[in-house]
């Protein structure tokens, strides 16, 4: 018996080289820039660069922001739990 596996890729730009280049640029820039600086650079791409490169760049920036928010929430929850344990 086999299981049908569907490709749920909803991003129609995923195979475009400009989109991939934008994601790669954002990945490289994330090593040295803050999220605010990455967002500003994405705005520059939107105004002055190729649109698909800007979309790829912003997609990666949004992923980084969601990762940052998830880590912040987890660390806050952990700090709160540790504080409650310390006060007992």
C-alpha positions, 0 to 999 in steps of 0.5 A: 500500500502506498500513500499519496504525497501532495506537493503543497508548494503554494509559492509560484515564485520558488523556481525563479532565480531572482526570487532565490537570489533575494532569499539568498541575499537576505540569508547572507545579510541576516548574519550582519544586519538587524531585523529593522535593517533587513526590512529597510533593505527589503524596501530598497529592493522593492523601490530600486530592484527586481520585484521578484528579488524583493519578494524573495528577500522579504519572505526570508525577512518575515521568516526571520521575524517569526523565528525571533518572535517564537524564540522571544516568547519561549524565553519569556515563558522560561524566565517566568517559570524559573522566577516562579520556581525561585520564589517558592 
